[in-house]
Amino acid sequence: MKMLRAVVTMAGILLIWGIITALLGLPKFMLPSPLIVGQALLNHAGLIAENALTTAIEITLGLVLGILFGMISALLISAYRPVKQWVFPLLIASQAIPVFAIAPLLVLWLGFGMAPKIVMSLLIIYFPVTVGFLDGLNRTEPAWLNLAGLLQQSGNSGRFRKLINLYRYIKIPFALPSLASGIRVAAAIAPIGAVVGEWVGASSGLGYLMLHANARVQTDLMFASLLVLTAMTLLLYYLIDALLLRALPWLSTQENKPTQ
Amino acid sequence: MEPDDPTYSDITESMPDSLRDQGRIGIGVHLSLDRLVFDGETVLSDLDLELEPGKITCLLGPSGVGKSSILKVLAGFIPLPGNSRITASDGESLLGRLSYMDQKDLLLPWASVLDNLLIGGRLRGETPDNARANMLIRQVGLENWRDNRPDTLSGGMRQRVALARTLMEGSPILLMDEPFSALDAITRFRLQDLAARLLSGKTVLLITHDPMEALRLGDVIYVLSGHPARLSEAIRPEKDIPRDPSDSAFTQHYSAIMARLAGEAEDAS
C-alpha cells in the first residue's frame, strides 16, 4: 500500500512535469522533459554509475563515522558532568557554522579526494546523532534507575564497573529508540555533506557531475544525476529504517500498550 | 539445562526458599520518621512503623495519603529526613538487603522473561544464576514463556515476572508498592494466592489501597489516614494467609476497615 502510494505520487509528478514542458515549450536546456532526462540517464548510465559510486562511498563512510563519533560523544557527555559543562556549548556553537562555509577549508586541508567529503558528511550527521542519543540517555525512567540502584547495592564490584553495567544493560537499551530517530535524520541529510564537498572541489562524484553538466548546459544530465542522488537518499533512508525496526522489534508492539 | 528435566525440577522444588536465601529467616525493620515535607507541606510526621520479621505488614490507605512515600523512604528513593531513623533488628545496615516491586512491572521491554530475572546479577557484574531464575520462573508458572518478550505477555503474567524478579535477589526484606493494583480482579486474586505462597518467611511491606488485598495477605495491617497521616492500631487478623474472603471474620474486619476509611473520607470532604 505504502509502495503503491509512492509509485502513484511519483507518476503524478512526472506527468505534471511532462505536461508543463509540453505546454510551455521550454528549450531543453531550461527544463528538459522527463523523457529527455530518461534518455540522458540511459545514455550516460556508465558515467552516472561511476560517479554515484564515489558519492555512495563518501556518504556511507561519513554516516558510519558520524554515528560512531556521535554515540561516543553522547555517552561521554551523559556520563561525565564536566564533559557536558565544557563540551556541550562547543557542540552547539559548532552547529552555528554553516557547513558550506567550511567546505573550501576542508578541501584546502584534506585535498580533492574523498576525505573532505567524508568529513563534511560526518559533520552534518554528528549533531542529530549526538543530540538524539543524549536525549535518550538522559531520559531513562526514574523508576528503573531506582530499581537498578537497589539491585546494584548488594554487589561488590567497583563504582566504575557498576556505571558501565548500568549503561550497558539499562541506559543504552532504553536510549536506542532516540538514537534510531537521530540516525534516521542523519541518513536523510548525509548526502548534503557529500554533495556540498563535491561542489567545492572534486574530480568525481554526483555533485561534481552535476556542476560539470550545469557548466556545459547539459541540463538533462544534471537532472538525471539529481534523480539518482534522490533515489540513493531514499534507498538509504528506508534501508536504515528497516534495519532499525528489525534491531528494535519490541518498540513497535510496546507503543501500542497504553497501560505501560 | 532442560527446564523439564524431572530430576532437576525435583531438587529445586524440594529445597525450601529460606535455605537458598541470605541470612536466617526474618529481619525486622523499624522506621521512625520525624517529618516528611513535600513542597512545603507536611505529608507525614511522628510516624513509627515496625515491620515484624518474617511477616507481611500491610499499609492501607486512600490515594495521596503518603503510603508510597513511607516505602520510598525505606527503599532510599527519598533521602531520609533529619532526625529520622531506619534500624534493622540485627543492627546491621539495610544496604543490599532490600528488594522492591512497583505497581508497574518495570520489565525491560527488549529482554526475555529469563533475561529480566537475570538483570540484577548482570548489573552487579556477577555470573547470572540461571538455575535460580529457572526455578522462580517455574514457581510463577511461566516455564513455557521463559524466552518471551514482555510485550507478548498479559498484564498478570508480566506482574508475575516482576514478582519473580523481586524474589530473584533472595533479599530478606521486600518492599511492594501496590504490586497488583493495575490488574483485573480475578488476576489480582490469583496473584495474591501466588504471592502468599512465595513470600512466606520474608519481611514484607505491602502498600495497598485495597482493604480486600490487605486482609487476604497482611499478617499485620495498619490503616494510614488523616492529614498529616497517622497510623491506626495494628489489625492482626487470625488465620493464615491467603485468607478466604467468604470467612465471617474476614467480612467483619472488612466492614470495620471500610467504615474507618469511609469516615476518613467524610471528614476530609
Contacts between the chains, C-beta under 8 A, distances in Angstrom:
chain1	res1	chain2	res2	distance
A	141	B	106	7.9
A	143	B	102	5.8
A	143	B	104	6.5
A	143	B	106	5.9
A	144	B	106	5.9
A	146	B	75	7.2
A	146	B	77	4.8
A	146	B	100	7.4
A	147	B	100	6.1
A	147	B	102	7.2
A	147	B	106	5.6
A	148	B	123	5.8
A	149	B	76	7.8
A	150	B	75	6.4
A	150	B	76	7.5
A	150	B	98	6.1
A	150	B	99	7.1
A	150	B	100	5.3
A	151	B	119	6.9
A	151	B	120	4.2
A	151	B	123	5.1
A	151	B	124	7.0
A	151	B	169	6.9
A	152	B	123	5.1
A	152	B	124	5.7
A	153	B	95	5.4
A	153	B	96	4.2
A	153	B	98	7.5
A	154	B	95	7.7
A	154	B	96	3.1
A	154	B	97	7.2
A	154	B	124	6.8
A	154	B	169	7.0
A	154	B	171	7.7
A	155	B	96	7.7
A	155	B	123	7.3
A	155	B	124	2.9
A	155	B	125	6.4
A	155	B	126	6.6
A	156	B	124	7.9
A	157	B	124	6.1
A	157	B	125	4.1
A	157	B	126	8.0
A	161	B	125	5.3
A	162	B	123	7.2
A	162	B	124	7.4
A	162	B	125	7.3
A	165	B	122	6.6
A	165	B	123	5.0
A	165	B	124	7.3
A	165	B	125	5.7
A	166	B	123	6.6
A	169	B	108	7.8
A	169	B	119	6.2
A	169	B	122	5.4
A	169	B	123	5.7
A	170	B	108	7.6
A	170	B	123	7.4
A	173	B	108	6.9
A	173	B	110	5.5
A	248	B	110	7.3
A	249	B	149	7.8
A	250	B	109	4.5
A	250	B	110	4.8
A	250	B	149	5.6
A	250	B	150	7.8
A	250	B	151	5.7
A	251	B	109	7.8
A	253	B	151	4.3
A	253	B	152	7.7
A	254	B	109	4.9
A	254	B	151	5.1
A	257	B	151	6.7
A	259	B	155	6.6
A	259	B	182	6.6
A	260	B	104	6.8
A	260	B	105	7.7
